[in-house]
Amino acid sequence: MDLETSGLKHEEHRMIQIAAKVLGGTDDIFNAYVKPVGAEVSPFISELTGIQQAFLDEEGMQKGQSLCGGWAT
């Protein structure tokens, strides 16, 4: 499981990516990007993760949107 955030302070920053790999004999993975409501992705986080604010604005899920569509094989 991997979780990326817009920064390190939970009071100010938000989750921007959730990813998981099913263990065992399967290649199933889950990956979802989330628009960080009330926070922007800093240049440092963009450099570290490769996730840009513009991408999240365009492709990220809204807060509260179903995560069920993130599974892929």
C-alpha atoms as a printed R data frame, in Angstrom:
   type eleno elety resid chain resno       x       y       z
1  ATOM     1    CA   MET     A     1   0.000   0.000   0.000
2  ATOM     2    CA   ASP     A     2   1.254   3.471  -0.839
3  ATOM     3    CA   LEU     A     3  -0.173   6.841   0.084
4  ATOM     4    CA   GLU     A     4   1.012  10.191  -1.268
5  ATOM     5    CA   THR     A     5   0.077  13.537   0.248
6  ATOM     6    CA   SER     A     6   0.407  17.197  -0.714
7  ATOM     7    CA   GLY     A     7   2.823  17.689   2.217
8  ATOM     8    CA   LEU     A     8   3.803  16.453   5.660
9  ATOM     9    CA   LYS     A     9   1.504  18.420   7.995
10 ATOM    10    CA   HIS     A    10  -1.845  16.668   8.484
11 ATOM    11    CA   GLU     A    11  -3.474  19.942   9.514
12 ATOM    12    CA   GLU     A    12  -2.609  21.632   6.206
13 ATOM    13    CA   HIS     A    13  -2.029  18.924   3.593
14 ATOM    14    CA   ARG     A    14  -4.247  16.357   1.901
15 ATOM    15    CA   MET     A    15  -4.055  12.902   0.372
16 ATOM    16    CA   ILE     A    16  -3.331  13.021  -3.384
17 ATOM    17    CA   GLN     A    17  -2.788   9.351  -4.336
18 ATOM    18    CA   ILE     A    18  -3.787   5.943  -3.003
19 ATOM    19    CA   ALA     A    19  -2.184   2.812  -4.465
20 ATOM    20    CA   ALA     A    20  -2.225  -0.854  -3.455
21 ATOM    21    CA   LYS     A    21  -0.950  -4.169  -4.833
22 ATOM    22    CA   VAL     A    22  -2.747  -7.428  -4.120
23 ATOM    23    CA   LEU     A    23  -0.249  -9.965  -2.791
24 ATOM    24    CA   GLY     A    24  -0.122 -13.525  -4.070
25 ATOM    25    CA   GLY     A    25  -0.526 -14.901  -7.563
26 ATOM    26    CA   THR     A    26  -2.308 -11.911  -9.063
27 ATOM    27    CA   ASP     A    27  -1.228  -8.735 -10.819
28 ATOM    28    CA   ASP     A    28  -4.191  -6.705  -9.536
29 ATOM    29    CA   ILE     A    29  -3.354  -3.171  -8.482
30 ATOM    30    CA   PHE     A    30  -5.369  -0.225  -7.239
31 ATOM    31    CA   ASN     A    31  -4.395   3.346  -8.077
32 ATOM    32    CA   ALA     A    32  -6.453   6.488  -7.546
33 ATOM    33    CA   TYR     A    33  -5.588  10.194  -7.628
34 ATOM    34    CA   VAL     A    34  -7.502  12.629  -5.427
35 ATOM    35    CA   LYS     A    35  -7.931  16.396  -5.794
36 ATOM    36    CA   PRO     A    36  -6.468  17.946  -2.621
37 ATOM    37    CA   VAL     A    37  -9.333  20.151  -1.378
38 ATOM    38    CA   GLY     A    38  -7.930  23.107   0.546
39 ATOM    39    CA   ALA     A    39  -4.292  22.349  -0.310
40 ATOM    40    CA   GLU     A    40  -1.978  22.690  -3.295
41 ATOM    41    CA   VAL     A    41   0.799  20.285  -4.268
42 ATOM    42    CA   SER     A    42   4.070  22.028  -3.469
43 ATOM    43    CA   PRO     A    43   7.026  22.066  -5.891
44 ATOM    44    CA   PHE     A    44   8.911  19.833  -3.429
45 ATOM    45    CA   ILE     A    45   6.145  17.186  -3.426
46 ATOM    46    CA   SER     A    46   5.828  17.392  -7.232
47 ATOM    47    CA   GLU     A    47   9.573  16.781  -7.541
48 ATOM    48    CA   LEU     A    48   9.447  13.919  -5.037
49 ATOM    49    CA   THR     A    49   6.363  12.109  -6.396
50 ATOM    50    CA   GLY     A    50   6.109  13.290  -9.996
51 ATOM    51    CA   ILE     A    51   2.484  14.293  -9.320
52 ATOM    52    CA   GLN     A    52   1.613  17.769 -10.608
53 ATOM    53    CA   GLN     A    53  -1.241  19.961  -9.337
54 ATOM    54    CA   ALA     A    54  -2.474  20.479 -12.918
55 ATOM    55    CA   PHE     A    55  -2.813  16.694 -13.349
56 ATOM    56    CA   LEU     A    56  -4.837  16.381 -10.140
57 ATOM    57    CA   ASP     A    57  -7.051  19.305 -11.149
58 ATOM    58    CA   GLU     A    58  -7.798  17.553 -14.452
59 ATOM    59    CA   GLU     A    59  -7.796  13.847 -13.542
60 ATOM    60    CA   GLY     A    60  -8.160  13.614  -9.760
61 ATOM    61    CA   MET     A    61 -11.317  12.361  -8.076
62 ATOM    62    CA   GLN     A    62 -13.415  14.718  -5.999
63 ATOM    63    CA   LYS     A    63 -13.328  14.214  -2.239
64 ATOM    64    CA   GLY     A    64 -15.922  11.566  -1.346
65 ATOM    65    CA   GLN     A    65 -16.115  10.108  -4.865
66 ATOM    66    CA   SER     A    66 -16.162   6.309  -5.008
67 ATOM    67    CA   LEU     A    67 -12.744   4.635  -5.131
68 ATOM    68    CA   CYS     A    68 -14.133   1.439  -6.700
69 ATOM    69    CA   GLY     A    69 -13.019   2.439 -10.211
70 ATOM    70    CA   GLY     A    70  -9.314   2.408  -9.339
71 ATOM    71    CA   TRP     A    71  -8.767  -1.369  -9.696
72 ATOM    72    CA   ALA     A    72  -6.860  -2.596 -12.730
73 ATOM    73    CA   THR     A    73  -5.238  -5.819 -13.852
